[in-house]
Amino acid sequence: MKKLLTIFTMLFLVAVQSYAFTPDSFSDVVKKTKNSVVNISTTKIIKRKPIPDFFNDDLFKRFFGDQFDNFHNNAPQEYKSKSLGSGFVIDAKEGYIVTNNHVIEGADEILIKFTDNNEIPAQVVGRDPLTDLALLKIDPTKEELHEIELGDSDKIEVGDWVVAIGNPFGLSWTVTAGIISAKGRELGEGPYDNFMQTDASINPGNSGGPLVNLDGEVIGINTAIIPSGQGLGFAIPVNMLKDLLPKLKKGEVKRGWLGVVLQEMDEKLAKTFGLDKPEGALVSDVIKGDPADKAGLRAGDIILEINGNKLENQKELINIIGSKSPGETVVLKVLRDGKKIDIKVKLGERKGSVKVGESKIREDLPVSVEDLTENEMKQLNINFGVKVIDVDTTSNAYEAGLRKGDIIVWINRKEVKSSEDFYKIYDSIKKDDVVGLKVISRNGSRFLAFNKDK
């Protein structure tokens, strides 16, 4: 009897303790932050041929003659594609709003809607596809703006309560609550993956909205979902946004570049290099002519520290180098042949930055491409190539089967190592001459050929 009483008392204390840490309501958090959250609607103009041009078909004309010549117009027609997302005000005085890059990428029109239903057009100030962040600006005199406080995502812990606010499926200012389920998640989205996982309900339309703590501070930007999973939402840590804000305000995010290929360290590898446990970043290759090569780094070096700060793994090194600016000098503590040495490296510039006002989409060409990230090349097991980001649906390239998302590895038997390479070769081909592409897609690699139409 005494034993049962003891067990009952323990269970009662656990229940009381759990209840004490469960918020009675999230209403105070919502009241503090709701007016800072905005609904973002975008419009893209898409050109398409409405129907096949069968009016000019020889068989059709044999029966009907030329009586339908003025009946149709088979010129490309414009269609408007609309989408929704979320965002939040970070600077009321200047009118700055943060959202995801994928929410506004390629948009011809961006409208910001507030809780009073007032709509104001916005312009893109800066965007960064590698972290999926974008900074917008509106006229601050058109609306009474309420900025939200930015918290510290490094202090958030797994198990902490969080609240997500956004516009899932167009349902404006929806609030959901949950906990931080994990930190440092990699989803294969890019080289700077560092997502916080939450079980607060996040759905399409939440993208770009804030994930806030119980003090009403933003600790993450809701970004990704896994459609096949339940209770799985992901957010970009707000500290990543804070690091990038000065660059986003300038309209371009330029990142430092080391020029090494890194390999994950495990316990067996650590022992072969004389380490007690896996730590640091193992250099498996050095790119010839890049900053690391010029500074004297070698394959087999283990980078243990950068500027006096210890590195736990390769991911830390990638994020730190990416946060630096081109031209900065860093000091690397390297383990080589059992000895620790310091190596100074003047960083180069990572390719693939996007400058607002200099769109990558070539309006004068039917095909637009962008450089591949390291992670994309690694996943495809290739060393070069470019990604198709736009194809004119009325072009010969589209008719030949080229689609957005395809990877072009060579054009007319010449390797394509950058978007600059592609455009240079494509521009050199005369109109009506044959363009030959080797393309990699989900269905494997294939060859395409078409006459250049413009």
C-alpha positions as CSV (number, residue, x, y, z in Angstrom):
1,M,0.0,0.0,0.0
2,K,2.8,2.3,0.9
3,K,4.6,1.5,-2.4
4,L,1.4,2.3,-4.4
5,L,1.1,5.6,-2.5
6,T,4.6,6.5,-3.4
7,I,4.1,5.8,-7.1
8,F,0.9,7.8,-7.1
9,T,2.6,10.7,-5.5
10,M,5.4,10.6,-8.1
11,L,2.9,10.5,-11.0
12,F,1.0,13.4,-9.5
13,L,4.1,15.5,-9.2
14,V,5.1,14.8,-12.8
15,A,1.6,15.8,-14.0
16,V,1.7,19.0,-11.9
17,Q,5.2,19.8,-13.3
18,S,4.1,19.2,-16.9
19,Y,1.0,21.4,-16.4
20,A,3.2,24.1,-14.9
21,F,5.3,24.3,-18.1
22,T,2.3,24.2,-20.5
23,P,1.0,27.7,-21.4
24,D,-2.6,28.4,-20.6
25,S,-2.9,30.4,-23.8
26,F,-0.9,31.8,-26.6
27,S,-3.2,34.9,-27.0
28,D,-0.6,37.3,-25.6
29,V,2.0,36.2,-28.2
30,V,-0.6,36.6,-31.0
31,K,-1.7,40.0,-29.9
32,K,2.0,41.2,-29.8
33,T,2.9,39.8,-33.2
34,K,-0.2,39.5,-35.4
35,N,-0.1,43.1,-36.9
36,S,3.5,42.6,-37.9
37,V,2.7,39.5,-40.1
38,V,1.6,40.2,-43.7
39,N,0.0,38.3,-46.6
40,I,2.1,38.3,-49.8
41,S,0.4,37.7,-53.2
42,T,2.5,37.5,-56.3
43,T,1.7,37.5,-60.0
44,K,3.8,36.1,-62.8
45,I,3.2,36.6,-66.5
46,I,3.5,33.4,-68.5
47,K,3.5,33.2,-72.4
48,R,2.0,30.2,-74.1
49,K,0.6,29.1,-77.5
50,P,-3.1,28.6,-76.9
51,I,-3.7,25.7,-79.4
52,P,-1.8,23.9,-82.2
53,D,-1.7,25.8,-85.5
54,F,-3.9,23.3,-87.4
55,F,-5.6,26.0,-89.4
56,N,-2.5,26.2,-91.6
57,D,-2.3,22.4,-92.0
58,D,-2.3,21.3,-95.7
59,L,-5.1,18.8,-95.2
60,F,-7.3,21.3,-93.4
61,K,-6.8,23.9,-96.3
62,R,-7.6,21.2,-98.9
63,F,-11.1,21.0,-97.5
64,F,-11.8,24.5,-96.3
65,G,-9.4,26.7,-98.4
66,D,-8.4,30.0,-97.1
67,Q,-11.7,31.0,-95.5
68,F,-10.3,30.6,-92.0
69,D,-7.1,32.7,-92.6
70,N,-8.4,35.6,-90.6
71,F,-10.4,33.5,-88.1
72,H,-7.6,32.6,-85.7
73,N,-4.6,34.2,-84.0
74,N,-2.0,31.7,-83.0
75,A,0.4,34.2,-81.5
76,P,1.6,33.5,-78.0
77,Q,-0.8,34.6,-75.3
78,E,-0.1,35.9,-71.9
79,Y,-1.5,34.2,-68.8
80,K,-1.3,35.3,-65.2
81,S,-0.1,32.9,-62.5
82,K,-0.9,33.9,-58.9
83,S,0.5,32.5,-55.7
84,L,0.4,33.3,-52.0
85,G,2.9,33.4,-49.1
86,S,3.6,35.2,-45.9
87,G,6.1,37.7,-44.5
88,F,6.8,40.0,-41.5
89,V,7.8,43.6,-40.9
90,I,11.3,44.1,-39.5
91,D,11.7,47.9,-39.9
92,A,8.6,50.1,-39.7
93,K,10.5,53.3,-40.4
94,E,12.1,52.1,-43.7
95,G,9.3,49.7,-44.7
96,Y,11.4,46.5,-44.8
97,I,9.6,43.1,-44.9
98,V,11.2,39.7,-44.8
99,T,9.9,36.6,-46.7
100,N,11.3,33.5,-48.5
101,N,13.0,33.9,-51.9
102,H,10.8,31.2,-53.4
103,V,7.7,33.2,-52.5
104,I,8.7,36.2,-54.7
105,E,11.1,34.7,-57.2
106,G,10.3,35.6,-60.8
107,A,7.2,37.7,-59.7
108,D,6.1,40.5,-62.0
109,E,3.9,42.0,-59.3
110,I,4.1,41.8,-55.5
111,L,1.3,42.9,-53.2
112,I,1.5,43.1,-49.4
113,K,-1.8,42.8,-47.5
114,F,-2.2,43.9,-43.9
115,T,-4.6,42.9,-41.1
116,D,-6.8,46.0,-42.0
117,N,-7.0,44.6,-45.6
118,N,-5.0,47.4,-47.0
119,E,-2.8,46.3,-50.0
120,I,0.5,48.0,-50.9
121,P,2.8,47.1,-53.8
122,A,6.3,46.0,-52.8
123,Q,9.7,46.0,-54.5
124,V,12.5,43.4,-54.0
125,V,15.5,44.9,-52.3
126,G,17.7,41.8,-52.1
127,R,17.3,38.1,-52.3
128,D,19.5,35.0,-51.6
129,P,18.4,31.7,-53.2
130,L,21.0,29.7,-51.3
131,T,19.3,30.4,-48.0
132,D,15.8,31.1,-49.5
133,L,15.6,34.6,-47.9
134,A,14.4,37.8,-49.5
135,L,14.0,41.4,-48.3
136,L,11.2,43.6,-49.7
137,K,10.4,47.3,-49.3
138,I,7.1,49.2,-49.3
139,D,6.2,52.9,-48.9
140,P,6.0,53.2,-45.1
141,T,3.7,56.2,-45.3
142,K,0.9,54.1,-46.9
143,E,0.3,52.0,-43.7
144,E,0.9,52.2,-40.0
145,L,3.6,49.5,-39.7
146,H,4.3,47.4,-36.7
147,E,7.7,45.8,-36.7
148,I,8.4,42.5,-34.9
149,E,11.4,41.8,-32.7
150,L,14.1,39.4,-33.8
151,G,15.2,36.9,-31.2
152,D,18.3,34.7,-30.9
153,S,17.9,31.3,-32.5
154,D,21.1,30.0,-30.9
155,K,19.4,30.2,-27.5
156,I,16.3,28.2,-28.6
157,E,16.3,24.7,-27.3
158,V,14.7,21.5,-28.5
159,G,11.4,21.2,-26.6
160,D,10.8,25.0,-26.4
161,W,7.3,26.2,-27.3
162,V,6.9,28.1,-30.6
163,V,4.0,29.8,-32.5
164,A,3.8,30.0,-36.3
165,I,1.7,32.7,-37.9
166,G,1.0,32.9,-41.7
167,N,-1.5,32.3,-44.5
168,P,-1.7,28.6,-45.2
169,F,-3.9,27.9,-48.3
170,G,-4.8,31.6,-48.3
171,L,-6.4,31.4,-44.8
172,S,-5.2,34.7,-43.5
173,W,-3.4,35.1,-40.2
174,T,-3.7,31.5,-39.1
175,V,-1.9,30.7,-35.8
176,T,-0.5,27.3,-34.9
177,A,1.6,26.2,-31.9
178,G,4.0,23.4,-31.2
179,I,7.6,22.8,-30.0
180,I,11.0,22.8,-31.5
181,S,11.5,19.2,-32.5
182,A,15.1,19.3,-33.7
183,K,17.9,21.7,-34.7
184,G,20.5,21.7,-37.5
185,R,18.4,19.6,-40.0
186,E,19.8,19.2,-43.5
187,L,17.1,18.7,-46.2
188,G,19.3,18.8,-49.3
189,E,18.0,22.2,-50.3
190,G,21.5,23.8,-50.5
191,P,25.0,24.2,-49.0
192,Y,23.7,26.3,-46.1
193,D,21.0,24.0,-44.8
194,N,20.6,24.5,-41.1
195,F,16.8,24.1,-40.4
196,M,14.9,24.1,-37.2
197,Q,12.2,21.4,-37.1
198,T,8.9,22.0,-35.5
199,D,5.6,20.2,-35.0
200,A,3.6,23.4,-35.3
201,S,1.4,23.0,-38.3
202,I,3.0,24.5,-41.4
203,N,1.3,24.3,-44.8
204,P,1.7,25.9,-48.3
205,G,1.2,29.7,-47.8
206,N,3.0,29.7,-44.5
207,S,6.3,30.2,-46.3
208,G,8.0,33.4,-45.3
209,G,6.0,33.8,-42.1
210,P,7.6,34.0,-38.6
211,L,8.1,31.3,-36.1
212,V,8.1,33.1,-32.7
213,N,8.9,32.2,-29.1
214,L,6.7,32.9,-26.1
215,D,8.2,36.4,-25.8
216,G,6.9,37.2,-29.3
217,E,10.4,37.3,-30.8
218,V,11.1,35.8,-34.3
219,I,13.4,32.8,-33.9
220,G,12.8,31.3,-37.4
221,I,11.4,31.9,-40.8
222,N,8.9,29.2,-41.9
223,T,10.2,27.7,-45.1
224,A,9.7,24.0,-45.9
225,I,7.3,21.1,-45.4
226,I,7.5,17.5,-46.3
227,P,4.2,16.7,-48.1
228,S,4.3,13.0,-47.1
229,G,5.0,13.7,-43.4
230,Q,2.8,14.9,-40.6
231,G,3.9,17.3,-37.9
232,L,7.1,18.1,-39.8
233,G,7.7,21.8,-40.5
234,F,11.0,23.5,-41.0
235,A,12.3,27.1,-40.4
236,I,15.4,29.1,-41.2
237,P,17.1,30.2,-37.9
238,V,16.7,34.0,-37.5
239,N,20.4,34.4,-36.8
240,M,21.1,33.5,-40.4
241,L,18.8,36.3,-41.5
242,K,20.5,38.8,-39.1
243,D,23.9,37.9,-40.6
244,L,22.6,38.5,-44.1
245,L,20.6,41.6,-43.6
246,P,23.4,44.1,-44.3
247,K,24.1,42.4,-47.6
248,L,20.4,42.0,-48.5
249,K,19.9,45.8,-48.0
250,K,22.7,46.4,-50.5
251,G,20.9,44.3,-53.0
252,E,23.4,41.5,-53.4
253,V,24.7,38.7,-51.1
254,K,28.4,38.0,-51.8
255,R,29.9,35.1,-50.0
256,G,33.5,34.1,-49.2
257,W,34.9,31.1,-51.1
258,L,37.7,28.8,-50.0
259,G,37.9,26.3,-52.9
260,V,38.0,22.9,-51.1
261,V,36.1,19.7,-51.3
262,L,35.2,18.6,-47.8
263,Q,34.5,15.1,-46.5
264,E,32.5,14.0,-43.4
265,M,34.7,12.6,-40.7
266,D,33.8,9.4,-38.8
267,E,35.5,7.7,-35.9
268,K,37.6,5.3,-38.0
269,L,38.9,8.2,-40.2
270,A,39.6,10.2,-37.1
271,K,41.9,7.5,-35.7
272,T,43.8,7.2,-38.9
273,F,44.7,10.9,-38.6
274,G,45.6,10.6,-35.0
275,L,42.5,12.2,-33.5
276,D,40.6,10.8,-30.5
277,K,37.2,11.7,-31.9
278,P,35.7,13.1,-35.1
279,E,36.2,16.9,-35.3
280,G,37.0,19.6,-37.7
281,A,36.7,19.5,-41.5
282,L,38.6,16.9,-43.6
283,V,39.9,18.3,-46.9
284,S,39.5,15.6,-49.6
285,D,40.5,17.8,-52.5
286,V,41.7,21.3,-53.3
287,I,40.5,23.1,-56.4
288,K,43.4,24.2,-58.4
289,G,43.9,28.0,-58.7
290,D,41.3,28.8,-55.9
291,P,42.2,30.6,-52.6
292,A,42.9,27.4,-50.6
293,D,45.3,26.2,-53.3
294,K,47.1,29.5,-53.4
295,A,47.4,29.5,-49.6
296,G,49.0,26.0,-49.5
297,L,46.2,23.8,-48.3
298,R,46.4,20.1,-49.3
299,A,44.2,17.1,-49.6
300,G,44.3,15.2,-46.3
301,D,44.5,18.4,-44.2
302,I,42.1,18.6,-41.3
303,I,40.9,22.2,-40.5
304,L,40.4,22.3,-36.8
305,E,39.8,26.0,-36.2
306,I,39.0,29.2,-38.1
307,N,40.1,32.5,-36.6
308,G,40.6,30.8,-33.2
309,N,37.2,29.1,-33.1
310,K,37.0,25.4,-32.9
311,L,35.1,23.5,-35.7
312,E,32.9,20.6,-34.8
313,N,32.3,19.5,-38.4
314,Q,32.5,20.5,-42.1
315,K,29.1,22.1,-42.0
316,E,30.3,24.7,-39.5
317,L,33.2,25.6,-41.8
318,I,30.9,26.0,-44.8
319,N,28.5,28.3,-42.9
320,I,31.3,30.4,-41.5
321,I,33.1,30.9,-44.8
322,G,29.8,31.7,-46.4
323,S,29.1,34.4,-43.9
324,K,32.4,36.1,-44.7
325,S,32.9,38.6,-47.6
326,P,35.2,38.1,-50.6
327,G,38.6,39.6,-49.9
328,E,38.5,38.8,-46.1
329,T,41.5,37.0,-44.7
330,V,40.9,34.0,-42.3
331,V,43.4,32.0,-40.3
332,L,42.9,28.3,-40.4
333,K,44.5,25.9,-37.8
334,V,45.3,22.8,-39.8
335,L,46.4,19.3,-38.7
336,R,48.9,17.9,-41.2
337,D,51.0,14.8,-40.7
338,G,50.3,15.0,-37.0
339,K,51.4,18.6,-36.6
340,K,49.2,21.7,-36.2
341,I,50.0,24.7,-38.4
342,D,48.3,28.0,-39.1
343,I,47.5,29.0,-42.7
344,K,46.2,32.4,-43.8
345,V,43.7,32.4,-46.7
346,K,42.4,35.4,-48.6
347,L,38.9,34.4,-49.5
348,G,37.6,34.6,-53.1
349,E,33.9,35.1,-54.1
350,R,31.5,32.2,-54.3
351,K,29.8,32.0,-57.7
352,G,26.0,32.1,-58.1
353,S,25.2,35.3,-56.2
354,V,22.1,37.1,-57.4
355,K,22.0,40.9,-57.7
356,V,18.6,42.6,-57.7
357,G,18.1,44.5,-61.0
358,E,20.3,42.1,-62.9
359,S,17.9,39.3,-63.6
360,K,19.3,35.9,-64.6
361,I,16.4,35.4,-67.0
362,R,17.5,36.5,-70.5
363,E,14.4,38.0,-72.1
364,D,16.1,37.9,-75.5
365,L,16.6,34.2,-75.4
366,P,14.2,31.2,-75.2
367,V,16.4,29.5,-72.5
368,S,17.7,30.9,-69.3
369,V,20.1,29.1,-66.9
370,E,21.8,29.5,-63.6
371,D,24.9,28.0,-62.0
372,L,24.7,24.8,-60.0
373,T,25.4,24.7,-56.3
374,E,28.0,22.3,-54.9
375,N,25.3,20.3,-53.3
376,E,23.4,20.0,-56.6
377,M,26.5,18.8,-58.4
378,K,27.2,16.3,-55.6
379,Q,23.7,14.9,-55.7
380,L,24.0,14.4,-59.5
381,N,27.5,13.1,-59.3
382,I,28.8,15.7,-61.9
383,N,31.5,18.3,-61.9
384,F,29.9,20.9,-64.1
385,G,26.7,22.0,-65.7
386,V,23.9,24.6,-65.5
387,K,20.3,24.5,-64.4
388,V,17.5,25.6,-66.7
389,I,15.4,28.2,-64.9
390,D,13.1,29.3,-67.7
391,V,12.1,28.0,-71.2
392,D,9.9,29.9,-73.6
393,T,6.9,27.6,-74.2
394,T,6.6,28.8,-77.8
395,S,10.3,28.0,-78.6
396,N,11.9,25.2,-80.6
397,A,13.8,24.3,-77.4
398,Y,10.6,23.7,-75.6
399,E,9.2,21.6,-78.5
400,A,12.4,19.5,-78.4
401,G,11.6,18.6,-74.8
402,L,13.8,21.1,-72.7
403,R,12.1,21.9,-69.4
404,K,12.7,24.1,-66.4
405,G,14.8,22.2,-63.9
406,D,16.8,20.2,-66.5
407,I,20.6,20.3,-66.2
408,I,22.6,21.1,-69.4
409,V,26.1,19.7,-69.3
410,W,27.2,20.5,-72.8
411,I,26.1,22.5,-75.8
412,N,27.2,21.6,-79.3
413,R,29.8,19.1,-77.8
414,K,31.3,21.9,-75.6
415,E,31.3,21.5,-71.8
416,V,29.2,24.0,-69.9
417,K,30.8,24.9,-66.6
418,S,28.8,28.1,-65.8
419,S,25.9,30.2,-67.0
420,E,28.4,32.5,-68.6
421,D,29.8,29.6,-70.7
422,F,26.3,28.7,-71.8
423,Y,25.3,32.1,-72.9
424,K,28.6,32.7,-74.7
425,I,28.3,29.5,-76.7
426,Y,24.5,30.0,-77.4
427,D,25.0,33.6,-78.6
428,S,27.7,32.4,-81.0
429,I,25.3,30.0,-82.8
430,K,23.5,31.6,-85.8
431,K,19.8,31.7,-86.1
432,D,18.3,28.5,-87.7
433,D,21.5,26.6,-87.1
434,V,21.2,23.4,-85.0
435,V,21.7,23.6,-81.2
436,G,22.7,20.3,-79.6
437,L,22.3,19.8,-75.9
438,K,23.2,17.0,-73.5
439,V,20.7,17.2,-70.7
440,I,20.3,15.5,-67.3
441,S,16.8,15.2,-65.8
442,R,14.8,13.0,-63.4
443,N,14.5,10.4,-66.3
444,G,18.3,10.2,-66.8
445,S,20.5,11.8,-69.4
446,R,19.5,12.4,-73.0
447,F,20.4,14.5,-76.1
448,L,18.2,17.2,-77.6
449,A,18.6,19.0,-80.9
450,F,16.6,22.0,-82.3
451,N,17.0,24.9,-84.7
452,K,17.9,28.1,-83.0
453,D,14.9,30.4,-83.4
454,K,16.3,33.5,-81.7
